[in-house]
Amino acid sequence: MLTIRQITENREGVLRGLEKKHFAGAAEAIGQVLALNDQRKSAQAELDARLAALKLKAKEIGALMKQGKREEAEAVKAEVAATKAGNADIEARMAQAQRDMEQLLLTIPNVPYDIVPEGTGAADNLVVKTGGQEIPLPQDALPHWELAKQYDLIDFDLGVKITGAGFPVYKGWGARLQRGLINFFLDEARASGYTEVMPPTVVNAASGYGTGQLPDKEGQMYHATADDLYLIPTAEVPVTNIFRDVILTEQELPVRLCAYTQCFRREAGSYGKDVRGLNRLHEFSKIEIVRIDTPEHSDESHREMLAHVEGLLQKLELPYRILRLCGGDMSFTAALCYDFEVYSEAQQRWLEVSSVSNFDTYQANRLHCRYRTAADKKIQLCHTLNGSALALPRIVAALLENNQTPDGIRIPKALQPYVGTEIIKK
């Protein structure tokens, strides 16, 4: 969440940023935050003054007792008791103002960086780079859901029988392709300096609030109400929460972690041709990369993460493009986000396969994730970053569609040792 210092020192800048994100009622929300902060500060000042007076009274009691003026000392003690009783009310008022302020801050999104373009949706995102080669396909090229059926790779109907729509069953070479991609992405992440972790795929509410999925995306998360636990929508949640309430040393930064998990998203309201097959699922596999860094180095970390994801797409021999998201298309928590999309020749459309985001101090403030500086030993908020490297469903869709040949589905060279074949045949 935003810090009070951000808001008080740059109120107009914060409001401009929230306007870029099209956050309705920004001025009112920020005004309420500042009013609650004033209430808290006023109560704190009143409490400090009363505590200072109590110190003086304590000295006065001691002096009176030394002088043998017991009755006068007892009278002052009665004043002290009354003051302490009043202090409890002030402390409660101050704590309530703090709680109300924090609850309100949880509902306010992060402020985008200046380089984030203006815009209201995906059409306003800025294409910053394209790469890979267009792959010529035959006139009768099939979409991946037809290829999956012909080659017996994925059974969507069986998934509906077992669970429901959006839960496919991978079979034979389809399962091997899925497992091969997971291992390929993890090996590439480790080669880039990321330490692999295997976190839980179910988290408590505090973890959801820590990374910003709650309360913003509560309706999109699967919730086990009996235990008040949530199925993760991304490994970002458990991995970043490793550092909740942790103070790192500057020498430990940047932290680089990667994780493979299953991910679960309700995707309420998703329907139509654009969500057919693997285009949008309720359960899917993803490898996530996460960094915890200093403010001074987080831009460089972000660039390194972007280069890592681009390298994966190059090795998979897929046509891709990189977009800088506009304010209206960014996530609630991101300060800067780039999306990677691969082109599906068979569907004649771009498919998002990764988002790489810098959250500045927004998540760290919610998490109380901090570090101690090497020079002056001050404690400061970290920057957090994460990205998909990569999400599998649309990668699988693009691989199947873009590599279909009369002889079968060609496997990119870098992936062949992981899948165990050069071509998947019927």
C-alpha positions in Angstrom: 0.0 0.0 0.0 1.0 3.6 -0.4 3.0 5.1 2.5 1.8 8.1 4.4 5.1 9.8 3.5 4.4 9.3 -0.2 1.0 11.0 0.2 1.9 13.9 2.5 5.1 14.8 0.5 3.6 14.4 -3.0 -0.1 14.6 -2.7 -0.7 16.1 -6.2 1.7 13.5 -7.8 -0.2 10.7 -6.1 -3.5 12.0 -7.3 -2.2 12.3 -10.9 -0.9 8.7 -10.7 -4.3 7.5 -9.4 -6.0 9.4 -12.2 -3.8 7.6 -14.7 -5.0 4.3 -13.2 -8.5 5.6 -13.5 -9.2 5.1 -9.8 -12.6 6.6 -9.1 -12.8 8.8 -6.0 -9.1 9.2 -5.6 -9.2 12.8 -4.2 -11.9 11.8 -1.6 -10.0 8.6 -0.6 -6.7 10.5 -0.2 -8.4 13.3 1.7 -9.9 10.7 4.1 -6.5 9.1 4.6 -4.9 12.4 5.5 -7.8 13.3 7.9 -7.3 10.0 9.7 -3.6 10.6 9.8 -4.2 14.0 11.4 -6.5 12.4 13.9 -3.8 9.9 14.8 -1.1 12.5 15.0 -3.4 14.8 17.2 -4.1 11.9 19.5 -0.3 11.0 19.6 0.6 14.7 20.5 -2.0 14.8 23.2 -0.8 11.5 24.6 2.8 12.6 24.5 1.9 15.8 26.4 0.1 13.8 29.1 3.0 11.3 29.4 5.4 14.2 29.9 3.1 15.6 32.5 3.0 12.2 34.3 6.8 12.2 34.5 6.7 15.6 36.2 4.0 14.4 38.6 6.1 11.3 39.4 9.0 13.7 40.4 6.5 15.8 42.4 5.3 12.8 44.3 8.8 11.8 45.2 9.6 15.3 46.4 6.5 15.4 48.5 7.2 12.1 50.1 10.7 13.2 51.0 9.2 16.2 52.7 6.8 14.1 54.6 3.7 15.5 52.9 2.0 12.3 52.5 -1.6 13.6 52.1 -0.5 16.0 49.3 1.4 13.2 47.7 -1.6 11.0 47.7 -3.7 13.7 46.1 -1.1 13.9 43.3 -1.2 10.1 42.9 -5.0 10.4 42.5 -4.4 12.9 39.7 -1.9 10.5 38.1 -4.4 7.7 38.2 -7.1 9.8 36.5 -4.6 10.9 33.8 -3.6 7.3 33.1 -7.3 6.3 32.8 -7.7 9.1 30.2 -4.6 8.0 28.4 -6.2 4.6 27.7 -9.0 6.3 25.9 -6.6 8.4 23.8 -4.6 5.3 23.0 -7.7 3.5 21.8 -8.7 6.5 19.7 -5.2 6.7 18.2 -5.3 2.9 17.4 -8.7 3.1 15.8 -7.6 6.0 13.6 -4.5 3.9 12.6 -6.7 0.9 11.8 -9.2 2.9 9.8 -6.4 4.6 7.8 -4.7 1.2 7.0 -8.0 -0.3 5.9 -8.6 2.6 3.6 -5.1 2.4 2.2 -5.6 -1.2 1.3 -8.3 -0.1 -1.1 -6.1 2.4 -3.0 -4.0 1.1 -5.9 -0.3 1.7 -6.5 0.8 4.9 -8.3 2.3 4.2 -11.7 5.7 5.4 -12.8 5.9 8.5 -15.1 6.9 6.3 -18.1 3.6 4.4 -17.9 1.5 5.5 -20.9 -2.0 7.0 -20.5 -4.9 4.8 -21.6 -8.0 3.0 -20.5 -7.4 -0.6 -21.7 -5.4 -3.1 -23.8 -5.7 -1.1 -27.0 -3.7 1.8 -25.4 -0.7 -0.4 -24.4 2.6 0.5 -26.0 4.4 -2.0 -28.1 8.1 -1.5 -27.3 9.7 -4.5 -29.1 8.9 -7.4 -31.4 11.0 -10.4 -31.9 11.1 -14.0 -33.3 10.2 -15.1 -36.8 6.8 -15.4 -38.3 6.1 -19.0 -39.1 4.3 -19.8 -42.4 1.5 -22.3 -41.9 -0.6 -24.2 -44.3 -4.0 -22.8 -45.3 -5.8 -25.4 -43.3 -3.8 -24.7 -40.1 -5.8 -25.8 -37.0 -6.2 -24.1 -33.6 -4.6 -25.9 -30.7 -7.9 -27.4 -29.4 -8.3 -29.3 -32.6 -4.6 -30.4 -32.7 -4.9 -31.6 -29.1 -7.8 -33.8 -30.1 -6.2 -35.1 -33.3 -2.9 -35.9 -31.5 -4.6 -37.1 -28.3 -2.6 -34.5 -26.2 -5.3 -32.8 -24.1 -8.8 -33.9 -23.2 -11.0 -30.9 -22.4 -14.2 -33.0 -22.1 -12.7 -35.3 -19.6 -11.7 -32.3 -17.5 -15.3 -31.2 -17.6 -16.4 -34.6 -16.4 -13.9 -34.7 -13.5 -14.1 -31.1 -12.4 -15.6 -28.6 -14.8 -14.8 -26.3 -17.7 -11.3 -24.8 -17.5 -9.6 -27.9 -15.9 -8.1 -29.9 -18.9 -6.5 -33.3 -18.6 -3.1 -33.6 -20.3 -2.3 -37.0 -21.8 0.7 -38.8 -23.3 2.9 -36.4 -25.3 0.7 -33.6 -24.0 1.7 -34.4 -20.4 5.4 -34.9 -21.5 5.3 -31.5 -23.2 3.9 -29.9 -20.1 6.5 -31.5 -17.8 9.3 -30.7 -20.2 8.4 -27.1 -20.3 8.3 -26.9 -16.5 11.8 -28.4 -16.2 13.1 -26.3 -19.0 11.9 -23.0 -17.4 13.2 -24.0 -14.0 16.6 -25.0 -15.4 16.8 -21.6 -17.2 15.8 -19.7 -14.1 18.5 -21.5 -12.0 21.1 -20.7 -14.7 20.1 -17.1 -14.4 20.8 -17.1 -10.6 17.4 -17.8 -9.2 17.1 -20.2 -6.2 14.2 -22.6 -6.6 11.6 -23.0 -3.8 8.6 -25.2 -3.6 5.9 -23.2 -1.7 2.4 -24.2 -0.6 -0.4 -23.6 -3.1 -2.8 -22.7 -0.4 -2.3 -19.5 1.7 -3.9 -17.7 4.5 -5.6 -14.3 4.2 -2.6 -12.4 5.6 -0.6 -13.6 2.6 -3.3 -12.5 0.2 -3.4 -9.0 1.8 0.4 -8.9 1.8 0.8 -9.0 -2.0 -2.4 -7.2 -2.8 -4.7 -10.0 -4.1 -6.9 -9.2 -1.2 -9.2 -7.4 -1.0 -8.9 -6.4 -4.7 -9.2 -9.8 -6.3 -11.1 -11.7 -3.7 -13.9 -12.6 -6.1 -11.3 -14.2 -8.5 -9.8 -16.5 -5.9 -10.9 -19.9 -4.8 -11.7 -19.7 -1.1 -11.8 -22.7 1.3 -14.2 -21.0 3.7 -14.1 -23.6 6.5 -10.4 -22.9 7.1 -10.3 -19.4 5.6 -7.6 -20.4 3.2 -7.2 -19.4 -0.5 -5.9 -21.3 -3.5 -3.1 -19.2 -5.0 -3.6 -17.4 -8.3 0.1 -17.2 -8.8 3.3 -18.3 -6.9 4.0 -14.6 -6.4 1.8 -14.8 -3.3 3.5 -17.5 -1.2 7.0 -16.7 -2.5 6.9 -13.0 -1.8 5.3 -13.7 1.6 8.4 -15.5 2.7 9.7 -12.0 3.5 6.6 -10.8 5.3 7.8 -9.1 8.6 11.4 -9.7 7.7 14.3 -7.3 7.9 17.0 -8.2 5.4 20.5 -6.8 5.2 21.5 -4.8 2.2 24.2 -7.4 1.5 21.5 -10.1 1.0 19.9 -8.1 -1.8 18.8 -8.7 -4.4 17.0 -11.9 -3.5 16.2 -14.0 -6.5 13.7 -16.9 -6.2 11.8 -19.0 -8.7 9.0 -21.5 -8.1 6.8 -23.9 -10.1 3.2 -24.2 -8.8 -0.2 -24.9 -10.0 -2.3 -21.7 -10.1 -6.0 -21.3 -9.6 -8.3 -18.5 -10.9 -12.0 -18.4 -11.0 -12.0 -16.1 -14.0 -15.6 -15.2 -13.3 -17.4 -13.9 -16.4 -15.0 -15.4 -18.9 -16.7 -16.9 -21.9 -16.6 -16.8 -25.7 -14.3 -17.8 -28.5 -11.3 -16.0 -27.0 -11.3 -18.3 -24.0 -11.5 -21.6 -25.9 -9.1 -24.4 -25.3 -6.0 -23.3 -23.3 -6.6 -19.6 -23.8 -8.0 -19.2 -20.3 -8.1 -21.8 -17.6 -9.1 -22.1 -14.0 -6.1 -24.3 -13.1 -2.8 -24.1 -14.9 1.0 -24.5 -14.4 3.4 -21.5 -14.1 6.9 -20.8 -13.2 7.3 -17.5 -11.4 10.4 -15.4 -10.8 10.5 -13.1 -7.8 13.0 -10.5 -6.7 13.4 -8.5 -3.5 15.7 -5.5 -4.0 16.8 -2.0 -3.0 15.1 1.0 -4.5 18.4 2.0 -6.2 18.8 -1.3 -8.0 15.2 -2.4 -8.7 15.1 -0.8 -12.2 18.1 -2.9 -13.2 16.5 -6.0 -11.7 13.4 -5.3 -13.8 15.4 -5.0 -17.0 17.2 -8.3 -16.1 13.9 -10.0 -15.6 12.6 -8.8 -18.9 15.7 -10.0 -20.7 15.3 -13.4 -19.0 11.7 -13.9 -20.2 12.6 -12.6 -23.7 15.4 -15.2 -23.8 13.0 -18.0 -23.1 10.7 -17.0 -25.9 13.7 -16.8 -28.3 14.8 -20.3 -27.3 11.2 -21.5 -27.9 11.4 -20.0 -31.4 8.1 -18.2 -31.0 7.2 -14.8 -32.5 6.6 -12.4 -29.6 6.1 -8.8 -28.7 6.7 -6.8 -25.5 4.2 -4.2 -24.4 4.4 -1.5 -21.7 1.0 -1.5 -20.1 -1.0 1.8 -19.9 -2.4 3.0 -16.6 -5.9 1.6 -17.2 -4.7 -1.9 -18.0 -2.2 -2.3 -15.2 -2.8 -4.4 -12.1 -3.9 -2.9 -8.8 -0.4 -3.3 -7.2 2.0 -2.6 -10.1 4.0 0.6 -10.6 5.3 -0.5 -14.0 4.4 -3.6 -16.0 5.5 -5.2 -19.3 3.5 -7.9 -20.9 4.9 -10.5 -23.2 2.6 -11.9 -25.9 3.2 -14.7 -28.5 1.5 -14.8 -31.8 -0.8 -17.6 -32.7 -0.8 -18.0 -36.5 -3.7 -20.4 -36.3 -5.9 -18.1 -34.2 -4.5 -15.0 -35.8 -4.2 -13.2 -32.5 -1.7 -12.4 -29.8 -1.7 -14.4 -26.5 -0.4 -13.0 -23.3 2.2 -15.4 -21.7 3.9 -13.2 -19.1 3.6 -10.1 -17.0 6.8 -8.7 -15.4 6.1 -6.0 -12.8 7.9 -3.7 -10.5 5.8 -2.9 -7.4 8.1 -0.3 -5.9 7.5 -0.2 -2.1 3.8 -0.9 -2.5 3.8 -4.7 -1.6 6.7 -4.3 0.8 4.8 -1.7 2.9 1.9 -4.2 3.2 4.3 -7.0 4.0 6.6 -5.0 6.3 9.4 -6.3 4.1 12.4 -4.1 4.9 16.2 -4.0 4.8 19.0 -2.5 6.9 21.3 -0.2 4.9 25.0 -1.0 5.0 26.2 2.6 5.3 24.0 4.1 8.1 22.1 1.0 9.4 18.8 2.7 8.6 15.8 0.4 8.0 14.0 1.0 4.7 11.3 -0.6 2.6 12.4 -3.0 -0.1 11.2 -3.0 -3.7 9.4 -6.2 -4.8 9.3 -7.5 -8.4 7.9 -10.6 -10.1 7.1 -12.1 -13.5 5.9 -15.2 -15.2 8.8 -17.2 -16.7 6.6 -18.6 -18.0 2.9 -19.5 -17.8 2.3 -22.8 -19.7 -1.2 -22.9 -21.2 -0.8 -20.2 -23.9 2.8 -21.3 -24.5 1.6 -24.8 -25.2 -1.2 -23.4 -27.4 1.4 -21.3 -29.4 3.8 -24.2 -29.7 1.2 -26.6 -31.0 -0.3 -24.1 -33.5 2.9 -22.5 -34.8 4.8 -25.8 -35.2 2.2 -27.9 -36.9 3.5 -29.6 -40.1 2.2 -32.3 -42.4 4.4 -34.8 -40.6 3.5 -33.8 -37.0 4.1 -31.1 -34.4 7.7 -30.0 -34.4 9.4 -29.4 -31.0 11.8 -26.5 -30.7 15.5 -27.6 -30.5 16.0 -26.2 -27.0 13.0 -28.2 -25.7 13.7 -31.5 -27.4 15.9 -32.9 -24.6 13.1 -32.2 -22.1 10.3 -33.6 -24.1 12.2 -36.5 -25.6 11.4 -36.1 -29.2 11.9 -33.9 -32.2 8.4 -34.2 -33.5 5.1 -35.4 -32.0 3.2 -37.6 -34.5 -0.3 -38.7 -34.6 
